[in-house]
């Protein structure tokens, strides 16, 4: 009888033997594996076919090991964080300028000042969320591109 938890543990041991390290990477891969299995089971597959399909989609240790060698994954994540931080600083500067301009300008009526401050805060938040999302998208896109090149 198929035991999903035992099979996931065997898969994890195989990844370790294949050189996929550190533990955080394995934890992340296992999390993706479990999410994929759950999605496939919700779409109607039973445990074993869902597991088999999910591990095939993730790839084997030999294919994954180079992605995490020499900290490539951490490096890409650091780049995405740096891009998000830079975009946040730019948006802080721009939003801060809007807020400063609206509050300091003595000819702006009080009602307009509040609207300008609210708009500045809204723009700040929106740009921060979008920039962080875009930076993470770039990181994932590069990872998928490398994975696709290895499959060819």
Backbone as JSON Lines, residues from 0, in Angstrom:
{"i":0,"aa":"X","n":[0.84,-1.19,0.0],"ca":[0.0,0.0,0.0],"c":[0.88,1.25,0.0]}
{"i":1,"aa":"X","n":[0.5,2.24,-0.76],"ca":[1.27,3.47,-0.92],"c":[1.16,4.33,0.34]}
{"i":2,"aa":"X","n":[2.32,4.76,0.86],"ca":[2.37,5.62,2.05],"c":[3.04,6.93,1.63]}
{"i":3,"aa":"X","n":[2.26,7.98,1.48],"ca":[2.76,9.25,0.97],"c":[3.88,9.82,1.83]}
{"i":4,"aa":"X","n":[3.7,9.83,3.14],"ca":[4.72,10.4,4.02],"c":[6.04,9.65,3.91]}
{"i":5,"aa":"X","n":[5.97,8.32,3.83],"ca":[7.19,7.52,3.7],"c":[7.87,7.82,2.36]}
{"i":6,"aa":"X","n":[7.08,7.95,1.31],"ca":[7.64,8.23,-0.02],"c":[8.29,9.63,-0.07]}
{"i":7,"aa":"X","n":[7.68,10.59,0.58],"ca":[8.27,11.93,0.63],"c":[9.58,11.89,1.4]}
{"i":8,"aa":"X","n":[9.62,11.12,2.49],"ca":[10.86,10.99,3.26],"c":[11.94,10.3,2.42]}
{"i":9,"aa":"X","n":[11.58,9.27,1.68],"ca":[12.55,8.6,0.78],"c":[13.04,9.56,-0.3]}
{"i":10,"aa":"X","n":[12.12,10.35,-0.85],"ca":[12.5,11.35,-1.87],"c":[13.49,12.35,-1.29]}
{"i":11,"aa":"X","n":[13.22,12.79,-0.08],"ca":[14.09,13.75,0.6],"c":[15.49,13.15,0.83]}
{"i":12,"aa":"X","n":[15.53,11.88,1.29],"ca":[16.83,11.22,1.5],"c":[17.59,11.09,0.17]}
{"i":13,"aa":"X","n":[16.85,10.78,-0.9],"ca":[17.48,10.69,-2.21],"c":[18.07,12.02,-2.66]}
{"i":14,"aa":"X","n":[17.37,13.1,-2.37],"ca":[17.88,14.44,-2.7],"c":[19.16,14.72,-1.9]}
{"i":15,"aa":"X","n":[19.17,14.35,-0.63],"ca":[20.37,14.54,0.2],"c":[21.54,13.74,-0.36]}
{"i":16,"aa":"X","n":[21.28,12.46,-0.69],"ca":[22.34,11.63,-1.27],"c":[22.83,12.2,-2.59]}
{"i":17,"aa":"X","n":[21.92,12.83,-3.33],"ca":[22.28,13.42,-4.62],"c":[23.02,14.75,-4.5]}
{"i":18,"aa":"X","n":[23.14,15.26,-3.28],"ca":[23.92,16.48,-3.05],"c":[23.12,17.76,-2.99]}
{"i":19,"aa":"X","n":[21.8,17.66,-2.9],"ca":[20.99,18.88,-2.78],"c":[21.02,19.3,-1.31]}
{"i":20,"aa":"X","n":[21.66,20.4,-1.04],"ca":[21.8,20.94,0.31],"c":[21.71,22.45,0.22]}
{"i":21,"aa":"X","n":[21.53,23.18,1.23],"ca":[21.38,22.91,2.66],"c":[19.95,22.51,3.0]}
{"i":22,"aa":"X","n":[19.69,22.33,4.29],"ca":[18.37,21.87,4.76],"c":[17.26,22.83,4.35]}
{"i":23,"aa":"X","n":[17.55,24.13,4.32],"ca":[16.53,25.12,3.94],"c":[16.06,24.89,2.5]}
{"i":24,"aa":"X","n":[16.99,24.51,1.65],"ca":[16.65,24.25,0.25],"c":[15.74,23.03,0.17]}
{"i":25,"aa":"X","n":[16.11,21.98,0.91],"ca":[15.27,20.78,0.92],"c":[13.9,21.06,1.49]}
{"i":26,"aa":"X","n":[13.85,21.86,2.54],"ca":[12.56,22.23,3.12],"c":[11.69,22.95,2.1]}
{"i":27,"aa":"X","n":[12.29,23.87,1.37],"ca":[11.55,24.63,0.34],"c":[11.08,23.71,-0.78]}
{"i":28,"aa":"X","n":[11.96,22.82,-1.23],"ca":[11.57,21.87,-2.28],"c":[10.45,20.95,-1.81]}
{"i":29,"aa":"X","n":[10.56,20.48,-0.56],"ca":[9.52,19.61,-0.02],"c":[8.19,20.35,0.07]}
{"i":30,"aa":"X","n":[8.25,21.61,0.46],"ca":[7.04,22.41,0.54],"c":[6.37,22.51,-0.84]}
{"i":31,"aa":"X","n":[7.18,22.78,-1.87],"ca":[6.65,22.84,-3.23],"c":[6.1,21.49,-3.67]}
{"i":32,"aa":"X","n":[6.81,20.43,-3.31],"ca":[6.36,19.08,-3.65],"c":[4.99,18.8,-3.03]}
{"i":33,"aa":"X","n":[4.85,19.12,-1.76],"ca":[3.58,18.87,-1.06],"c":[2.44,19.71,-1.66]}
{"i":34,"aa":"X","n":[2.74,20.97,-1.97],"ca":[1.71,21.82,-2.58],"c":[1.27,21.26,-3.94]}
{"i":35,"aa":"X","n":[2.25,20.79,-4.71],"ca":[1.94,20.25,-6.03],"c":[1.12,18.97,-5.91]}
{"i":36,"aa":"X","n":[1.48,18.12,-4.96],"ca":[0.73,16.88,-4.73],"c":[-0.71,17.22,-4.34]}
{"i":37,"aa":"X","n":[-0.85,18.17,-3.44],"ca":[-2.19,18.56,-2.99],"c":[-3.03,19.09,-4.15]}
{"i":38,"aa":"X","n":[-2.42,19.93,-5.01],"ca":[-3.14,20.47,-6.18],"c":[-3.58,19.34,-7.1]}
{"i":39,"aa":"X","n":[-2.69,18.4,-7.33],"ca":[-3.0,17.3,-8.25],"c":[-4.09,16.4,-7.67]}
{"i":40,"aa":"X","n":[-4.06,16.21,-6.35],"ca":[-5.09,15.38,-5.72],"c":[-6.46,16.08,-5.75]}
{"i":41,"aa":"X","n":[-6.45,17.41,-5.61],"ca":[-7.71,18.15,-5.69],"c":[-8.29,18.09,-7.1]}
{"i":42,"aa":"X","n":[-7.41,17.92,-8.09],"ca":[-7.9,17.84,-9.47],"c":[-8.33,16.42,-9.84]}
{"i":43,"aa":"X","n":[-8.22,15.48,-8.88],"ca":[-8.76,14.16,-9.13],"c":[-7.79,13.0,-9.12]}
{"i":44,"aa":"X","n":[-6.48,13.26,-9.07],"ca":[-5.52,12.16,-9.04],"c":[-5.46,11.55,-7.64]}
{"i":45,"aa":"X","n":[-5.14,10.28,-7.58],"ca":[-4.93,9.65,-6.27],"c":[-3.51,9.96,-5.8]}
{"i":46,"aa":"X","n":[-3.16,9.53,-4.58],"ca":[-1.88,9.91,-3.98],"c":[-0.68,9.52,-4.82]}
{"i":47,"aa":"X","n":[-0.61,8.26,-5.24],"ca":[0.58,7.79,-5.94],"c":[0.81,8.49,-7.27]}
{"i":48,"aa":"X","n":[-0.19,8.57,-8.15],"ca":[0.05,9.31,-9.41],"c":[0.36,10.79,-9.17]}
{"i":49,"aa":"X","n":[-0.27,11.39,-8.16],"ca":[0.01,12.79,-7.84],"c":[1.45,12.95,-7.39]}
{"i":50,"aa":"X","n":[1.92,12.03,-6.54],"ca":[3.31,12.07,-6.07],"c":[4.27,11.87,-7.23]}
{"i":51,"aa":"X","n":[4.02,10.84,-8.04],"ca":[4.91,10.55,-9.18],"c":[5.0,11.74,-10.13]}
{"i":52,"aa":"X","n":[3.88,12.36,-10.41],"ca":[3.86,13.51,-11.31],"c":[4.6,14.7,-10.69]}
{"i":53,"aa":"X","n":[4.4,14.9,-9.4],"ca":[5.03,16.05,-8.73],"c":[6.55,15.9,-8.69]}
{"i":54,"aa":"X","n":[7.06,14.69,-8.37],"ca":[8.52,14.54,-8.31],"c":[9.12,14.63,-9.71]}
{"i":55,"aa":"X","n":[8.37,14.19,-10.71],"ca":[8.87,14.32,-12.08],"c":[8.95,15.79,-12.48]}
{"i":56,"aa":"X","n":[7.98,16.57,-12.03],"ca":[7.96,17.99,-12.37],"c":[9.08,18.76,-11.67]}
{"i":57,"aa":"X","n":[9.37,18.41,-10.42],"ca":[10.44,19.09,-9.68],"c":[11.8,18.73,-10.26]}
{"i":58,"aa":"X","n":[11.98,17.48,-10.62],"ca":[13.26,17.06,-11.19],"c":[14.06,16.24,-10.2]}
{"i":59,"aa":"X","n":[15.11,15.62,-10.7],"ca":[15.93,14.78,-9.82],"c":[17.07,15.59,-9.22]}
{"i":60,"aa":"X","n":[17.78,14.95,-8.29],"ca":[18.85,15.63,-7.56],"c":[19.96,16.11,-8.5]}
{"i":61,"aa":"X","n":[20.29,15.31,-9.5],"ca":[21.36,15.7,-10.43],"c":[21.01,16.99,-11.18]}
{"i":62,"aa":"X","n":[19.74,17.15,-11.51],"ca":[19.32,18.36,-12.22],"c":[19.22,19.56,-11.29]}
{"i":63,"aa":"X","n":[18.86,19.32,-10.04],"ca":[18.66,20.42,-9.09],"c":[19.95,20.88,-8.41]}
{"i":64,"aa":"X","n":[20.89,19.98,-8.23],"ca":[22.1,20.31,-7.48],"c":[22.84,21.53,-8.02]}
{"i":65,"aa":"X","n":[23.04,21.65,-9.33],"ca":[23.76,22.84,-9.84],"c":[23.04,24.16,-9.56]}
{"i":66,"aa":"X","n":[21.71,24.11,-9.43],"ca":[20.97,25.34,-9.17],"c":[21.31,25.93,-7.8]}
{"i":67,"aa":"X","n":[21.69,25.07,-6.88],"ca":[21.94,25.53,-5.52],"c":[23.42,25.48,-5.16]}
{"i":68,"aa":"X","n":[24.25,25.1,-6.1],"ca":[25.68,25.05,-5.87],"c":[26.23,26.47,-5.82]}
{"i":69,"aa":"X","n":[27.18,26.7,-4.94],"ca":[27.84,28.0,-4.77],"c":[26.86,29.12,-4.44]}
{"i":70,"aa":"X","n":[25.76,28.77,-3.83],"ca":[24.83,29.79,-3.36],"c":[24.09,30.54,-4.46]}
{"i":71,"aa":"X","n":[23.91,29.93,-5.63],"ca":[23.24,30.63,-6.73],"c":[21.84,31.06,-6.34]}
{"i":72,"aa":"X","n":[21.11,30.17,-5.66],"ca":[19.73,30.51,-5.28],"c":[19.73,31.67,-4.3]}
{"i":73,"aa":"X","n":[20.65,31.64,-3.34],"ca":[20.73,32.73,-2.36],"c":[21.14,34.02,-3.05]}
{"i":74,"aa":"X","n":[22.04,33.91,-4.01],"ca":[22.51,35.09,-4.73],"c":[21.37,35.74,-5.51]}
{"i":75,"aa":"X","n":[20.57,34.93,-6.2],"ca":[19.45,35.48,-6.95],"c":[18.41,36.09,-6.02]}
{"i":76,"aa":"X","n":[18.2,35.44,-4.88],"ca":[17.25,35.98,-3.92],"c":[17.77,37.32,-3.38]}
{"i":77,"aa":"X","n":[19.08,37.4,-3.13],"ca":[19.66,38.65,-2.65],"c":[19.52,39.75,-3.69]}
{"i":78,"aa":"X","n":[19.67,39.41,-4.97],"ca":[19.51,40.4,-6.03],"c":[18.07,40.88,-6.07]}
{"i":79,"aa":"X","n":[17.11,39.96,-5.93],"ca":[15.71,40.38,-5.96],"c":[15.39,41.27,-4.77]}
{"i":80,"aa":"X","n":[15.97,40.97,-3.62],"ca":[15.74,41.82,-2.44],"c":[16.36,43.19,-2.66]}
{"i":81,"aa":"X","n":[17.55,43.23,-3.26],"ca":[18.21,44.52,-3.52],"c":[17.38,45.35,-4.5]}
{"i":82,"aa":"X","n":[16.84,44.72,-5.53],"ca":[15.99,45.44,-6.49],"c":[14.73,45.98,-5.81]}
{"i":83,"aa":"X","n":[14.14,45.16,-4.96],"ca":[12.94,45.61,-4.26],"c":[13.27,46.76,-3.31]}
{"i":84,"aa":"X","n":[14.41,46.67,-2.63],"ca":[14.81,47.74,-1.72],"c":[15.07,49.04,-2.49]}
{"i":85,"aa":"X","n":[15.73,48.94,-3.63],"ca":[15.99,50.14,-4.43],"c":[14.68,50.76,-4.91]}
{"i":86,"aa":"X","n":[13.75,49.93,-5.37],"ca":[12.47,50.45,-5.81],"c":[11.7,51.09,-4.66]}
{"i":87,"aa":"X","n":[11.81,50.49,-3.48],"ca":[11.14,51.06,-2.3],"c":[11.74,52.42,-1.95]}
{"i":88,"aa":"X","n":[13.05,52.54,-2.05],"ca":[13.69,53.83,-1.75],"c":[13.24,54.9,-2.75]}
{"i":89,"aa":"X","n":[13.17,54.52,-4.01],"ca":[12.73,55.47,-5.03],"c":[11.28,55.88,-4.76]}
{"i":90,"aa":"X","n":[10.43,54.9,-4.41],"ca":[9.04,55.23,-4.15],"c":[8.9,56.05,-2.88]}
{"i":91,"aa":"X","n":[9.73,55.79,-1.89],"ca":[9.71,56.61,-0.68],"c":[10.07,58.06,-0.99]}
{"i":92,"aa":"X","n":[11.09,58.22,-1.81],"ca":[11.51,59.56,-2.19],"c":[10.38,60.28,-2.95]}
{"i":93,"aa":"X","n":[9.8,59.58,-3.94],"ca":[8.74,60.2,-4.73],"c":[7.49,60.48,-3.91]}
{"i":94,"aa":"X","n":[7.07,59.5,-3.12],"ca":[5.9,59.69,-2.27],"c":[6.14,60.75,-1.21]}
{"i":95,"aa":"X","n":[7.35,60.73,-0.66],"ca":[7.71,61.75,0.33],"c":[7.68,63.14,-0.27]}
{"i":96,"aa":"X","n":[8.11,63.26,-1.52],"ca":[8.08,64.55,-2.19],"c":[6.65,65.04,-2.36]}
{"i":97,"aa":"X","n":[5.75,64.11,-2.77],"ca":[4.34,64.48,-2.94],"c":[3.76,64.95,-1.61]}
{"i":98,"aa":"X","n":[4.04,64.2,-0.56],"ca":[3.51,64.55,0.75],"c":[4.1,65.88,1.23]}
{"i":99,"aa":"X","n":[5.41,66.03,1.1],"ca":[6.08,67.25,1.53],"c":[5.53,68.46,0.76]}
{"i":100,"aa":"X","n":[5.42,68.3,-0.54],"ca":[4.94,69.4,-1.39],"c":[3.52,69.8,-0.99]}
{"i":101,"aa":"X","n":[2.67,68.82,-0.73],"ca":[1.27,69.13,-0.42],"c":[1.11,69.75,0.96]}
{"i":102,"aa":"X","n":[1.95,69.39,1.91],"ca":[1.83,69.93,3.27],"c":[2.49,71.3,3.37]}
{"i":103,"aa":"X","n":[3.63,71.47,2.72],"ca":[4.38,72.72,2.83],"c":[3.78,73.84,1.99]}
{"i":104,"aa":"X","n":[3.2,73.48,0.86],"ca":[2.64,74.51,-0.01],"c":[1.49,75.21,0.72]}
{"i":105,"aa":"X","n":[1.71,76.45,1.1],"ca":[0.74,77.18,1.92],"c":[-0.52,77.56,1.16]}
{"i":106,"aa":"X","n":[-0.46,77.54,-0.16],"ca":[-1.62,77.91,-0.94],"c":[-2.59,76.74,-1.16]}
{"i":107,"aa":"X","n":[-2.18,75.54,-0.78],"ca":[-3.05,74.37,-0.95],"c":[-4.1,74.37,0.16]}
{"i":108,"aa":"X","n":[-5.39,74.31,-0.2],"ca":[-6.44,74.27,0.83],"c":[-6.3,72.99,1.69]}
{"i":109,"aa":"X","n":[-6.72,73.05,2.96],"ca":[-6.55,71.9,3.87],"c":[-7.15,70.6,3.33]}
{"i":110,"aa":"X","n":[-8.32,70.66,2.74],"ca":[-8.93,69.44,2.19],"c":[-8.08,68.8,1.11]}
{"i":111,"aa":"X","n":[-7.48,69.63,0.28],"ca":[-6.61,69.13,-0.78],"c":[-5.33,68.53,-0.2]}
{"i":112,"aa":"X","n":[-4.84,69.1,0.89],"ca":[-3.62,68.56,1.51],"c":[-3.85,67.13,1.98]}
{"i":113,"aa":"X","n":[-4.99,66.88,2.6],"ca":[-5.28,65.53,3.1],"c":[-5.4,64.54,1.95]}
{"i":114,"aa":"X","n":[-6.03,64.97,0.88],"ca":[-6.15,64.09,-0.28],"c":[-4.78,63.81,-0.9]}
{"i":115,"aa":"X","n":[-3.94,64.82,-0.95],"ca":[-2.6,64.64,-1.52],"c":[-1.76,63.71,-0.64]}
{"i":116,"aa":"X","n":[-1.88,63.86,0.68],"ca":[-1.15,62.98,1.59],"c":[-1.65,61.54,1.44]}
{"i":117,"aa":"X","n":[-2.96,61.37,1.37],"ca":[-3.52,60.03,1.19],"c":[-3.06,59.42,-0.13]}
{"i":118,"aa":"X","n":[-3.08,60.23,-1.2],"ca":[-2.62,59.75,-2.49],"c":[-1.15,59.36,-2.44]}
{"i":119,"aa":"X","n":[-0.33,60.2,-1.8],"ca":[1.1,59.9,-1.67],"c":[1.33,58.59,-0.93]}
{"i":120,"aa":"X","n":[0.6,58.38,0.16],"ca":[0.74,57.13,0.94],"c":[0.28,55.93,0.12]}
{"i":121,"aa":"X","n":[-0.82,56.09,-0.6],"ca":[-1.31,55.01,-1.45],"c":[-0.29,54.65,-2.52]}
{"i":122,"aa":"X","n":[0.27,55.68,-3.16],"ca":[1.28,55.44,-4.19],"c":[2.51,54.76,-3.61]}
{"i":123,"aa":"X","n":[2.92,55.19,-2.43],"ca":[4.07,54.55,-1.78],"c":[3.83,53.06,-1.58]}
{"i":124,"aa":"X","n":[2.71,52.73,-0.99],"ca":[2.39,51.32,-0.73],"c":[2.28,50.51,-2.01]}
{"i":125,"aa":"X","n":[1.62,51.06,-2.99],"ca":[1.44,50.35,-4.26],"c":[2.77,50.08,-4.94]}
{"i":126,"aa":"X","n":[3.62,51.08,-5.01],"ca":[4.91,50.9,-5.67],"c":[5.78,49.91,-4.91]}
{"i":127,"aa":"X","n":[5.71,49.95,-3.59],"ca":[6.51,48.99,-2.81],"c":[6.07,47.56,-3.08]}
{"i":128,"aa":"X","n":[4.78,47.32,-3.06],"ca":[4.27,45.97,-3.3],"c":[4.59,45.51,-4.72]}
{"i":129,"aa":"X","n":[4.37,46.38,-5.69],"ca":[4.65,46.0,-7.07],"c":[6.14,45.76,-7.31]}
{"i":130,"aa":"X","n":[6.99,46.58,-6.72],"ca":[8.43,46.39,-6.94],"c":[8.92,45.11,-6.29]}
{"i":131,"aa":"X","n":[8.44,44.81,-5.1],"ca":[8.84,43.55,-4.45],"c":[8.34,42.35,-5.26]}
{"i":132,"aa":"X","n":[7.12,42.43,-5.75],"ca":[6.56,41.34,-6.55],"c":[7.33,41.16,-7.86]}
{"i":133,"aa":"X","n":[7.68,42.25,-8.5],"ca":[8.42,42.17,-9.76],"c":[9.82,41.59,-9.53]}
{"i":134,"aa":"X","n":[10.47,41.99,-8.46],"ca":[11.81,41.46,-8.16],"c":[11.73,39.96,-7.93]}
{"i":135,"aa":"X","n":[10.74,39.51,-7.21],"ca":[10.58,38.08,-6.97],"c":[10.23,37.36,-8.27]}
{"i":136,"aa":"X","n":[9.43,37.98,-9.12],"ca":[9.11,37.41,-10.43],"c":[10.38,37.2,-11.26]}
{"i":137,"aa":"X","n":[11.28,38.19,-11.24],"ca":[12.53,38.06,-11.98],"c":[13.36,36.89,-11.47]}
{"i":138,"aa":"X","n":[13.39,36.73,-10.17],"ca":[14.14,35.63,-9.58],"c":[13.57,34.29,-10.03]}
{"i":139,"aa":"X","n":[12.25,34.14,-9.97],"ca":[11.6,32.89,-10.37],"c":[11.76,32.66,-11.86]}
{"i":140,"aa":"X","n":[11.67,33.72,-12.66],"ca":[11.82,33.61,-14.11],"c":[13.21,33.08,-14.47]}
{"i":141,"aa":"X","n":[14.24,33.61,-13.81],"ca":[15.61,33.15,-14.07],"c":[15.78,31.69,-13.68]}
{"i":142,"aa":"X","n":[15.19,31.31,-12.56],"ca":[15.27,29.93,-12.11],"c":[14.61,29.0,-13.12]}
{"i":143,"aa":"X","n":[13.43,29.38,-13.62],"ca":[12.72,28.55,-14.59],"c":[13.47,28.5,-15.92]}
{"i":144,"aa":"X","n":[14.11,29.59,-16.3],"ca":[14.88,29.62,-17.54],"c":[16.06,28.65,-17.46]}
{"i":145,"aa":"X","n":[16.77,28.66,-16.32],"ca":[17.9,27.73,-16.15],"c":[17.42,26.29,-16.17]}
{"i":146,"aa":"X","n":[16.27,26.05,-15.53],"ca":[15.73,24.7,-15.49],"c":[15.35,24.25,-16.9]}
{"i":147,"aa":"X","n":[14.76,25.13,-17.7],"ca":[14.36,24.79,-19.07],"c":[15.59,24.49,-19.93]}
{"i":148,"aa":"X","n":[16.67,25.25,-19.74],"ca":[17.88,25.01,-20.51],"c":[18.48,23.65,-20.19]}
{"i":149,"aa":"X","n":[18.36,23.22,-18.95],"ca":[18.9,21.91,-18.56],"c":[18.1,20.77,-19.15]}
{"i":150,"aa":"X","n":[16.82,21.0,-19.39],"ca":[15.98,19.94,-19.93],"c":[16.21,19.73,-21.42]}
{"i":151,"aa":"X","n":[16.77,20.69,-22.11],"ca":[16.99,20.58,-23.57],"c":[18.13,19.67,-23.89]}
